Amino acid sequence: MNDDTFPDRLSLVDMRFNGRHGAVEGEQDEPQPFEVDVILHADLSLAAQGDELPATVDYRTVAELARAVVEGPSVTLIETLAGDIARDVLAAVDASLVDAVEVSVRKPAAALDVELETVEVTLLRRRSSAGPGQNELSRRAARPG
């Protein structure tokens, strides 16, 4: 599977959650805003033709997976958040529908001594080119409480 096979996209854009993540002292003490985009590279042709939920991805599930990661256990890096979301989404969605997922995580209240709109990381994870740990369940599942 590649982008030529699955040229369609299903996007959840600008989801907003509060989490306790960061590398700077104190960032994990109080919740702060995070914004998340999830773009599924998918075959949506059957859904477009048949108007049936089982023929597509239930984006409510994708939104809840993103929420669970951001509102879950603290991590240091937004790269980790994006990677955990990507792994969880790929593990949860139908492999015959979704070939890849692109996840962006933004941290608009990053602890920096400079004026900026946001800090953002974007990761693209494909089933067909899995690197170390990319198709494993999230490390969060193994983390204690």
BELTA-V242794 format. One record per residue. N is the residue number from 1. RES is the residue in one small letter. SS is DSSP state (H for helix, E for strand, C for the rest). PSI is psi in radians with two decimals (none if undefined). Layout:
n=(N;N)
res=(RES;RES)
ss=(SS;SS)
psi=(PSI;PSI)
//
This chain:
n=(1;2;3;4;5;6;7;8;9;10;11;12;13;14;15;16;17;18;19;20;21;22;23;24;25;26;27;28;29;30;31;32;33;34;35;36;37;38;39;40;41;42;43;44;45;46;47;48;49;50;51;52;53;54;55;56;57;58;59;60;61;62;63;64;65;66;67;68;69;70;71;72;73;74;75;76;77;78;79;80;81;82;83;84;85;86;87;88;89;90;91;92;93;94;95;96;97;98;99;100;101;102;103;104;105;106;107;108;109;110;111;112;113;114;115;116;117;118;119;120;121;122;123;124;125;126;127;128;129;130;131;132;133;134;135;136;137;138;139;140;141;142;143;144;145)
res=(m;n;d;d;t;f;p;d;r;l;s;l;v;d;m;r;f;n;g;r;h;g;a;v;e;g;e;q;d;e;p;q;p;f;e;v;d;v;i;l;h;a;d;l;s;l;a;a;q;g;d;e;l;p;a;t;v;d;y;r;t;v;a;e;l;a;r;a;v;v;e;g;p;s;v;t;l;i;e;t;l;a;g;d;i;a;r;d;v;l;a;a;v;d;a;s;l;v;d;a;v;e;v;s;v;r;k;p;a;a;a;l;d;v;e;l;e;t;v;e;v;t;l;l;r;r;r;s;s;a;g;p;g;q;n;e;l;s;r;r;a;a;r;p;g)
ss=(C;C;C;C;C;C;C;E;E;E;E;E;E;E;E;E;E;E;E;C;C;C;C;C;C;C;C;C;C;C;C;E;E;E;E;E;E;E;E;E;E;E;C;C;H;H;H;H;H;H;C;C;H;H;H;C;C;C;H;H;H;H;H;H;H;H;H;H;H;H;C;C;C;C;C;C;C;H;H;H;H;H;H;H;H;H;H;H;H;H;H;H;C;C;C;C;C;E;E;E;E;E;E;E;E;E;E;C;C;C;C;C;C;C;C;C;C;C;E;E;E;E;E;E;E;E;C;C;C;C;C;C;C;C;C;C;C;C;H;H;H;H;C;C;C)
psi=(2.48;-3.08;-0.43;-0.57;-0.74;1.32;-0.14;2.77;2.47;2.10;2.35;2.00;2.30;0.72;2.45;2.23;2.85;2.38;3.01;1.41;2.57;2.87;-0.34;2.45;2.30;-0.32;-0.45;0.03;-0.71;2.50;2.52;2.79;2.49;2.52;2.45;2.37;2.40;2.13;2.04;2.21;1.91;2.90;1.79;0.23;-0.74;-0.68;-0.69;-0.58;-0.65;-0.23;0.75;2.27;-0.70;-0.24;0.05;-2.97;2.27;1.85;-0.23;-0.69;-0.77;-0.76;-0.74;-0.59;-0.77;-0.77;-0.79;-0.64;-0.89;-0.69;0.01;-2.71;2.53;2.49;2.93;-0.70;2.50;-0.39;-0.68;-0.76;-0.85;-0.74;-0.71;-0.73;-0.81;-0.81;-0.78;-0.72;-0.83;-0.60;-0.48;-0.43;2.75;2.08;-0.41;-0.25;-0.66;2.11;-0.55;2.83;2.42;2.21;2.22;2.36;2.24;2.52;1.53;-0.36;0.59;2.47;1.42;2.61;0.90;2.53;2.23;2.83;-0.79;2.89;2.36;2.50;2.48;2.25;2.49;2.17;2.23;2.52;-0.67;-0.20;0.77;2.23;-2.86;2.02;0.06;-0.46;0.29;2.79;2.72;2.53;-0.44;-0.56;-0.46;-0.18;2.42;2.50;none)
//
